[in-house]
Amino acid sequence: MPAWESDALIVDAVRSPIGKRNGSLAGVRGDELAAQVLNGLVARQDLDPAEIQDVQMGCVTQIGEQGWNIGRMAPLVAGWPETVAGTTVDRQCGSSMQTNFNAAAAVWSGQLDLVVSAGVEMMSRVPMGSNGGDLSSKLLDRWQIVPQGISAEVLAEEWDLLREELDAFSLESHRRAIAAVDEGRFENEIVPVETAAAGAAVLLAVDEAPRRDTSAEKLASLQPAFLPDGKVTAGNSSQIVDGAAAVLVASERAASRLGLEPRARRAHQRVPRRHERLLRVQHRVRGALRRFAARAVHGRRGRAPARRAYRDRLHRRYLMRLRNLTSSPKFPSSSRDA
């Protein structure tokens, strides 16, 4: 016998199209986009929203239009009854994965029978990092906290990844995404959403993020986005995009009662501990910054002591820049067109 009350059954999963930065979805609020996705999810199952007991919604930048507990606001915007509970989860890039964890745990334990795990992020309207604040000096004394772009540079150094390899991977990713769009592979998971264009209602049903016009030459022409001598550019970074998604998770009892046909079941989940690797990355941050500074002075004329002093000044400047980035409300954007 399993230790849990019921299997956590995945009944359905839908999402909005992914909108590019300042694209077709930029005129839609996050709670309103999420509301359309929530309604699309229950409509596909001919399910009364009142049957939903809880909405768990992942959202990183919980400020402005995405503040005020958007996980509670979105179902209300969708017209669902106030009896449907809702909450918002921030586990950074793993926020909606955590809501999957929460939904499954609630069903396994027998506390809930029907849960929606969802997520929304409107990066055009609510900029990444705009909800950030100061970090404790006690934290910064122990850890070199850096933005993701700097982390990517350090990992590229650790694994000896070449700029050309990163660009090639990005180009192939775009190619595969475009091929999947053209072959209709995403149609079953996308809920067409209503956008406003020149005062008229327009339905968007296709992802905007894949770049049909990009090429190896265009990617190679982009300057590093985070460090002067870096490998990470706007073209091989994660894009700044807009979108929402939702998953319906049910107990065996609820699925049987409501005639829901599950597509899968959640068998296991865990949160891995990466303390040792994190320590290695922290050491490599400082080492990588020293190497970047050393490259900057390569070929510089002058005596060795002066060159070393210049390198050390650059290294300190990079560290200071990282401190400033971390305490700034906005991290550097990797959203330049590729």
Long-range contacts (C-beta under 8 A, 24 or more apart in sequence): 4-108, 4-109, 4-110, 5-107, 5-108, 5-109, 5-110, 5-251, 6-107, 6-108, 6-110, 6-251, 6-252, 6-253, 7-107, 7-108, 7-251, 7-252, 7-265, 7-266, 8-103, 8-104, 8-107, 8-108, 8-249, 8-250, 8-251, 8-265, 8-266, 9-107, 9-249, 9-250, 9-251, 9-252, 9-255, 9-260, 9-262, 9-264, 9-265, 9-266, 10-247, 10-248, 10-249, 10-262, 10-263, 10-264, 10-265, 10-266, 11-45, 11-248, 11-249, 11-250, 11-255, 11-260, 11-261, 11-262, 11-263, 12-41, 12-44, 12-45, 12-247, 12-248, 12-263, 13-189, 13-245, 13-246, 13-247, 13-248, 13-263, 14-40, 14-41, 14-44, 14-189, 14-190, 14-191, 14-245, 14-246, 15-189, 15-190, 15-191, 15-243, 15-244, 15-245, 15-246, 16-190, 16-191, 16-193, 16-204, 16-243, 16-244, 16-245, 17-190, 17-192, 17-193, 17-204, 17-205, 17-206, 17-207, 17-208, 17-243, 18-207, 18-208, 18-209, 18-241, 18-242, 18-243, 19-124, 19-204, 19-208, 19-209, 19-241, 19-242, 19-243, 20-208, 20-209, 20-239, 20-240, 20-241, 20-242, 21-123, 21-124, 21-239, 21-240, 21-241, 21-242, 21-335, 22-124, 23-124, 23-208, 23-242, 24-195, 24-197, 24-202, 24-204, 24-208, 25-122, 25-124, 25-193, 25-195, 25-204, 25-208, 25-242, 25-243, 26-122, 26-124, 26-125, 26-242, 27-195, 27-196, 27-197, 28-122, 28-193, 28-195, 28-196, 28-242, 29-65, 29-122, 29-125, 30-59, 30-65, 30-66, 30-70, 30-74, 30-120, 30-121, 30-122, 30-125, 30-126, 30-244, 31-65, 31-66, 31-70, 31-73, 31-74, 31-77, 31-120, 32-77, 33-120, 33-122, 33-193, 33-242, 33-243, 33-244, 34-70, 34-74, 34-77, 34-78, 34-118, 34-120, 34-244, 34-246, 35-74, 35-75, 35-77, 35-78, 35-79, 36-78, 36-191, 36-193, 36-194, 36-244, 37-118, 37-120, 37-191, 37-193, 37-244, 37-245, 37-246, 38-74, 38-75, 38-78, 38-80, 38-116, 38-118, 38-246, 39-78, 39-79, 40-191, 40-246, 41-116, 41-191, 41-246, 41-247, 41-248, 42-248, 45-248, 45-258, 45-260, 47-248, 47-258, 47-260, 49-75, 49-78, 49-79, 49-80, 49-81, 49-84, 50-80, 50-81, 50-83, 50-84, 51-114, 51-254, 51-258, 52-80, 52-84, 52-114, 52-115, 52-116, 53-84, 53-85, 53-112, 53-113, 53-114, 53-115, 54-84, 54-85, 54-86, 54-87, 54-103, 54-106, 54-112, 54-115, 54-116, 55-84, 55-85, 55-86, 55-87, 55-115, 55-116, 55-118, 56-86, 56-87, 56-89, 56-99, 56-102, 56-103, 56-115, 56-116, 56-117, 56-118, 57-86, 57-87, 57-88, 57-89, 57-96, 57-99, 57-118, 57-119, 57-120, 58-88, 58-89, 58-90, 58-91, 58-94, 58-95, 58-96, 58-97, 58-98, 58-99, 58-118, 58-119, 58-120, 59-88, 59-89, 59-90, 59-95, 59-119, 59-120, 59-121, 60-90, 60-92, 60-93, 60-95, 60-121, 60-128, 60-131, 61-121, 61-123, 61-126, 61-127, 61-128, 61-129, 61-130, 61-131, 62-88, 62-90, 62-131, 63-126, 63-130, 63-131, 64-125, 64-126, 64-130, 65-122, 65-125, 65-126, 66-120, 66-121, 66-122, 66-126, 70-120, 71-118, 74-118, 74-120, 95-119, 96-245, 100-247, 100-249, 100-266, 100-269, 101-269, 101-271, 103-247, 103-249, 104-249, 104-266, 104-269, 107-249, 107-250, 107-251, 110-251, 112-251, 113-250, 113-251, 113-253, 113-254, 114-248, 114-249, 114-250, 114-251, 114-254, 114-258, 115-248, 115-249, 115-250, 116-246, 116-247, 116-248, 116-249, 117-246, 117-247, 117-249, 118-244, 118-245, 118-246, 118-247, 119-244, 119-245, 119-246, 120-243, 120-244, 120-245, 121-241, 121-242, 121-243, 121-244, 122-242, 123-240, 123-241, 123-242, 124-240, 124-242, 125-242, 127-330, 127-333, 128-240, 128-330, 128-331, 128-333, 129-328, 129-329, 129-330, 129-331, 130-329, 130-330, 131-329, 132-327, 132-328, 132-329, 132-330, 132-331, 134-327, 135-326, 135-327, 140-323, 140-326, 143-282, 144-282, 144-285, 144-286, 144-322, 145-322, 145-326, 146-285, 146-322, 146-325, 146-326, 147-226, 147-322, 147-325, 147-326, 147-331, 147-332, 148-238, 148-331, 149-225, 149-226, 149-232, 149-237, 149-331, 149-332, 149-334, 150-226, 150-227, 150-285, 150-322, 150-325, 151-281, 152-226, 152-232, 152-237, 153-226, 153-227, 153-230, 153-231, 153-232, 153-288, 154-281, 154-284, 154-285, 154-288, 155-281, 156-231, 156-232, 157-284, 157-288, 157-291, 158-280, 158-281, 158-284, 161-231, 162-231, 163-220, 163-231, 163-233, 164-220, 166-231, 166-232, 166-233, 166-236, 167-216, 167-219, 167-220, 167-233, 167-235, 167-236, 168-216, 169-236, 170-219, 170-235, 170-236, 170-338, 171-214, 171-215, 171-216, 171-219, 174-210, 174-211, 174-212, 174-214, 177-207, 177-209, 177-210, 178-210, 178-212, 181-206, 181-207, 181-210, 209-239, 209-241, 211-338, 214-338, 218-338, 219-338, 222-336, 222-338, 225-332, 225-333, 225-334, 225-336, 226-332, 226-334, 227-292, 227-318, 228-292, 228-296, 229-292, 229-295, 229-296, 230-292, 232-334, 233-334, 233-338, 234-334, 234-335, 234-336, 234-337, 234-338, 235-338, 237-334, 238-334, 239-334, 239-335, 240-333, 240-334, 240-335, 286-319, 289-315, 289-318, 289-319, 289-322, 290-315, 292-318, 293-318
